[in-house]
Amino acid sequence: MALFYNYILSSFDDDEMLNHVQRRPRIFRERVNYFETMDDFDFFTLFRLTKITVETLLLQIEESLQHATERNNAIPPRIQLLLALRYYATGSHLIAAGDFSGVSKTSAHRIVHRVTAAIAGLAREDIEMPSTEAQVTAAQVDFYTIARFPKVISALDCTHV
């Protein structure tokens, strides 16, 4: 096997070898701040949340999204959150969400996972389910009264629990 590699390496000219080794140049895309460039209606249309709601959420998870340094053109927490929200709102592919935010598909993948974990970490504080038998019964009665939907105690984004 070593003879094969020696043959391959010796068969290339030095100039030809350099052409194969050179890397593609890094591409830094422009990252748009949608808080500043969009009005409230357009912002809500794209992200399905108001600017105030996004700012509140950002304050809660910003620390977990912050990078240790600004080296290597780190993506700010605000851009990370907006990328993930756009991905959630459209259900599109990561490449489309990344293009929308000016990051690569790989970075978009990492960001969506990081933001999802940060938001899921807020569940104990922000999601409240009925805990006592009286609360469960009251929730079931309320859902039945509203839509004649039996045995439902909660609903989240059209999913009934």
DATANOR-V667976 format. One record per helix or strand of 2 or more residues. SS is the DSSP state (H for helix, E for strand). FROM is the first residue (numbers start at 1). LEN is the number of residues. Records with the same first field share a line. If there is no record, write none. Layout:
BEGIN
SS->FROM-LEN / FROM-LEN
END
This chain:
BEGIN
H->2-10 / 14-8 / 34-4 / 40-8 / 51-15 / 77-14 / 94-8 / 105-16 / 123-4 / 133-15
E->155-2 / 159-2
END
